[in-house]
Structure formats: C-alpha cells, structure tokens
Amino acid sequence: MKTSIVGYPRVGSLRELKFASEKYFRKEITETELQETAKTLRFENLKAQKESGLDFIPSNDFSSQKVYKPRTFKT
C-alpha cells in the first residue's frame, strides 16, 4: 500500500509563522526575516514528511503563501 497525506500544517510546530507574521505587521521584523522564517518552515516540513516514510509528499503547501503588505483603503 502506498501512503500519503492530504496536507501538512504550515505554521510550524510552535506556530512560528503565526508569530513571525504578527511581528512583521507590528514592524518588529523585516519582510526578509519573515520570508526566511517561511523558507525554514518549508524545508523543515518537507524534511519531516520525507523522513516519515510517505510514498507521496504533498506539493504546493506554500504556493500561495507569499507575504502581502496590508492595504490601506481610502474612505
């Protein structure tokens, strides 16, 4: 039997991406630091899935995870 999973949590085991995003929006870290956090999590998630013995690893977990700057709307 071949094994796979439907998805994998992207925020990190200790919610690192959530906290990094909050710091970014409070201007406590730069966009580069936020992107580096996301890059590290992508690598760690892929490594964990590969080492788990899955036959098929889900792709595009972070495909739409680009950080966008908040919009300001004029009223």
KOLFI-161661 format. One line per field, with one value per residue (C-alpha): residue number from 1; residue in one letter; x, y, z. Coordinates in nm, 3 decimals, always signed. Each point is the difference from the previous one (the first is absolute). Layout:
num NUM, ...
residu A, ...
xx X, ...
yy Y, ...
zz Z, ...
This chain:
num 1, 2, 3, 4, 5, 6, 7, 8, 9, 10, 11, 12, 13, 14, 15, 16, 17, 18, 19, 20, 21, 22, 23, 24, 25, 26, 27, 28, 29, 30, 31, 32, 33, 34, 35, 36, 37, 38, 39, 40, 41, 42, 43, 44, 45, 46, 47, 48, 49, 50, 51, 52, 53, 54, 55, 56, 57, 58, 59, 60, 61, 62, 63, 64, 65, 66, 67, 68, 69, 70, 71, 72, 73, 74, 75
residu M, K, T, S, I, V, G, Y, P, R, V, G, S, L, R, E, L, K, F, A, S, E, K, Y, F, R, K, E, I, T, E, T, E, L, Q, E, T, A, K, T, L, R, F, E, N, L, K, A, Q, K, E, S, G, L, D, F, I, P, S, N, D, F, S, S, Q, K, V, Y, K, P, R, T, F, K, T
xx +0.000, +0.125, -0.034, -0.057, -0.168, -0.247, +0.195, +0.249, -0.021, +0.189, +0.026, +0.264, -0.020, +0.025, -0.198, +0.319, -0.155, -0.296, +0.227, +0.236, -0.297, -0.123, +0.348, +0.019, -0.332, +0.115, +0.320, +0.221, +0.162, +0.066, -0.167, +0.328, -0.007, -0.361, +0.083, +0.297, -0.228, -0.237, +0.292, +0.135, -0.345, -0.043, +0.333, -0.076, -0.348, +0.133, +0.277, -0.244, -0.233, +0.288, +0.140, -0.345, +0.003, -0.286, -0.010, -0.155, +0.077, -0.259, +0.120, -0.079, -0.041, +0.135, -0.086, -0.232, +0.179, +0.169, -0.008, -0.207, +0.021, -0.326, -0.210, -0.120, -0.341, -0.113, -0.348
yy +0.000, +0.348, +0.277, +0.373, +0.277, +0.265, +0.291, +0.106, +0.284, +0.302, +0.215, -0.212, -0.221, +0.302, +0.233, +0.172, +0.138, +0.148, +0.179, +0.118, +0.138, +0.188, +0.144, +0.107, +0.185, +0.172, +0.098, -0.192, -0.205, +0.063, -0.167, -0.184, -0.147, -0.108, -0.163, -0.178, -0.140, -0.133, -0.146, -0.179, -0.144, -0.123, -0.182, -0.148, -0.113, -0.164, -0.171, -0.132, -0.137, -0.161, -0.162, -0.129, -0.254, +0.141, -0.126, +0.320, +0.338, +0.276, +0.285, +0.372, +0.027, +0.354, +0.090, +0.283, +0.095, +0.314, +0.278, +0.295, +0.339, +0.118, +0.224, +0.337, +0.100, +0.357, +0.071
zz +0.000, -0.088, +0.257, -0.018, +0.195, -0.110, +0.144, +0.261, +0.254, -0.134, +0.310, +0.175, +0.303, +0.229, -0.233, -0.114, -0.319, +0.189, +0.244, -0.275, -0.196, +0.306, +0.060, -0.365, +0.017, +0.321, -0.189, +0.244, -0.278, -0.367, -0.297, -0.064, +0.352, -0.048, -0.334, +0.161, +0.272, -0.268, -0.197, +0.308, +0.076, -0.358, +0.023, +0.344, -0.110, -0.314, +0.196, +0.262, -0.268, -0.190, +0.315, +0.100, -0.281, -0.207, -0.357, -0.134, +0.156, -0.057, -0.218, -0.003, +0.377, -0.020, -0.358, +0.098, +0.319, -0.130, +0.254, -0.114, +0.156, +0.155, -0.219, +0.105, -0.124, -0.036, +0.128
